[in-house]
């Protein structure tokens, strides 16, 4: 419950390790696990082939909104598509539907709300499924924006979802479904969030802590932040958790994981051990455990899945949604 409001808690689904003797084989836009004389099985890590369009928020929203984005996702012959959702260090809002009804469901078949806000992820990836072509629109929030905009403790939303009907008027949901296109959906979200701004309260200590952790996502640096702000460790952790949804140490782990993803996707390394060393992991085993915790697979398996590099890829970009089949 979030201040008495019902939340959805997606089930975490980790990818199993490759069976002995299986090899990766490129097939079309995907990868297959192949073993002579055995049935073919698809690898559980393929980047979603969405044509994603990103929109820059109005200047007054930028302290709270990183970006708006949308895509129309085709599903042919009702073949189910599944998507892993991984920790990327920030909350956000999703609006999705197929002809007015929810297109996404959880592993147990429970439909997700048509419009929902999601909190920080601190656990392994969860998996969502779609069987129909659908439209999806996202609001990527700044890490501490949920508490600032909605005056709710962000930690209560960690690893869960909340129907936006509890945060916006009923008429807002109806307007989204009746919107003429993505641009109007963006205008509706912009207007609804701008209306929250007069009551928004930024926490400069939390924002500065986030900036410092993104700059140096190391355990030593995370432990030194309370001294930097001249408050006790307990006070800083409580304030940081309420603002972002996770403690500074967990946020540091997520930030470091996303930096590892960036290095893997951009090819900024010679050996996997180089990434572990560059990012301050204790050793390769530590790097492998942390990476698998957040992605569901080892760094080597992720590399073999050949996640495409976009020309616009920046160090600040994060990878959250990966198509699994």
C-alpha positions, -999 to 999 in steps of 0.1 A, spaced: 0 0 0 11 35 -8 -5 59 17 -35 36 16 -34 32 -22 -31 -2 -39 2 -9 -57 12 -37 -81 44 -56 -74 57 -73 -106 73 -107 -102 111 -108 -108 121 -133 -134 157 -142 -138 172 -156 -170 185 -191 -166 221 -199 -175 228 -214 -209 224 -252 -209 257 -271 -214 267 -276 -250 244 -249 -264 258 -223 -288 245 -189 -300 234 -186 -336 223 -154 -354 188 -158 -369 172 -127 -384 170 -100 -358 174 -124 -329 197 -150 -315 190 -186 -309 205 -212 -285 213 -242 -306 225 -278 -297 228 -305 -323 199 -330 -322 179 -308 -297 150 -284 -302 160 -248 -308 154 -223 -280 155 -186 -283 178 -166 -261 161 -146 -234 178 -113 -242 170 -95 -274 167 -57 -277 132 -45 -285 130 -35 -322 108 -5 -314 109 27 -334 111 49 -304 106 87 -307 119 109 -279 105 143 -271 123 170 -250 102 184 -222 94 221 -218 121 240 -199 101 244 -167 96 206 -165 133 196 -171 142 196 -134 115 168 -130 113 151 -165 142 137 -184 123 130 -215 90 119 -231 90 90 -255 65 69 -275 63 40 -299 38 19 -318 46 -17 -314 34 -42 -340 25 -78 -329 18 -101 -359 -5 -131 -357 -10 -125 -319 25 -139 -312 32 -130 -276 61 -106 -271 78 -103 -237 99 -75 -223 124 -75 -194 123 -43 -173 156 -36 -156 167 -10 -129 178 23 -145 179 46 -114 147 65 -119 109 63 -117 85 70 -146 50 70 -160 37 46 -187 5 50 -208 -2 20 -230 -32 5 -247 -46 -16 -276 -79 -1 -288 -86 14 -254 -76 -16 -232 -44 -26 -215 -20 -44 -238 5 -54 -212 3 -81 -185 25 -96 -159 39 -131 -159 7 -145 -141 -16 -129 -167 -27 -99 -146 -32 -69 -169 -12 -38 -160 -31 -5 -157 -36 14 -189 -17 43 -172 6 38 -143 36 53 -125 65 29 -117 90 33 -89 127 25 -86 137 -11 -93 161 -25 -67 157 -62 -76 162 -84 -106 143 -78 -139 106 -84 -142 89 -95 -174 58 -80 -191 39 -96 -220 19 -83 -250 -2 -102 -275 -16 -73 -295 -2 -44 -314 -2 -15 -291 7 22 -285 30 31 -256 40 65 -242 65 70 -215 75 98 -191 111 93 -179 112 112 -146 143 125 -129 154 102 -100 138 122 -72 109 136 -91 81 113 -78 83 126 -43 88 162 -54 58 162 -77 34 140 -58 45 146 -21 46 108 -15 75 88 0 92 73 -31 104 42 -11 67 30 -9 67 27 -47 100 8 -50 96 -24 -71 59 -16 -77 34 2 -98 6 26 -90 -24 33 -113 -23 70 -122 -60 72 -115 -49 78 -79 -27 107 -89 -46 125 -116 -83 133 -121 -105 106 -138 -109 130 -168 -72 129 -174 -73 91 -182 -102 96 -205 -84 124 -223 -54 102 -229 -75 75 -245 -93 101 -267 -61 119 -277 -56 123 -315 -20 112 -314 13 111 -295 18 149 -297 -15 155 -279 -7 128 -253 26 147 -247 7 179 -243 -17 163 -218 11 149 -197 30 182 -198 -1 202 -187 -9 177 -159 27 178 -146 30 216 -149 -1 219 -127 19 200 -100 48 225 -101 35 251 -77 35 225 -49 67 207 -60 95 207 -34 130 200 -46 154 185 -21 188 200 -30 207 176 -7 191 145 -24 197 160 -59 233 168 -51 238 133 -37 224 118 -69 248 140 -90 278 129 -69 269 92 -71 265 94 -109 298 111 -111 316 85 -90 295 53 -84 319 37 -59 312 22 -25 338 46 -9 321 76 -24 286 65 -13 298 60 23 314 95 24 282 114 14 268 119 49 301 136 59 300 157 27 266 171 39 275 172 75 246 150 88 245 116 103 245 85 80 210 75 93 195 109 85 210 110 51 199 75 42 163 82 54 161 114 34 177 98 3 154 68 4 123 89 8 134 110 -22 146 84 -46 130 51 -34 163 34 -26 192 39 -2 224 56 -15 243 23 -16 216 7 -38 214 37 -60 252 35 -64 249 -2 -74 222 7 -101 243 36 -114 274 14 -117 253 -14 -134 240 11 -160 276 24 -166 286 -13 -172 257 -16 -197 269 15 -215 304 2 -218 292 -32 -231 269 -16 -257 295 10 -268 325 -14 -269 346 8 -246 367 -22 -234 390 -50 -245 381 -76 -219 352 -79 -195 376 -76 -166 385 -41 -179 349 -30 -171 351 -45 -137 383 -26 -130 372 7 -145 340 7 -124 356 -3 -91 342 -38 -87 362 -58 -62 369 -85 -88 354 -102 -119 332 -124 -97 317 -94 -79 310 -77 -113 293 -109 -126 271 -112 -95 260 -76 -96 254 -76 -133 233 -108 -131 213 -94 -102 201 -65 -122 199 -79 -157 192 -116 -152 222 -128 -172 260 -126 -171 279 -98 -188 292 -123 -213 257 -134 -222 246 -98 -226 275 -91 -249 267 -121 -271 231 -109 -274 246 -80 -294 224 -52 -281 226 -26 -309 244 7 -304 225 38 -313 244 68 -328 228 90 -302 239 69 -273 253 90 -245 268 81 -211 237 95 -194 214 72 -214 200 42 -196 187 9 -208 155 -2 -191 134 -23 -216 147 -53 -234 126 -76 -256 131 -112 -246 111 -129 -275 
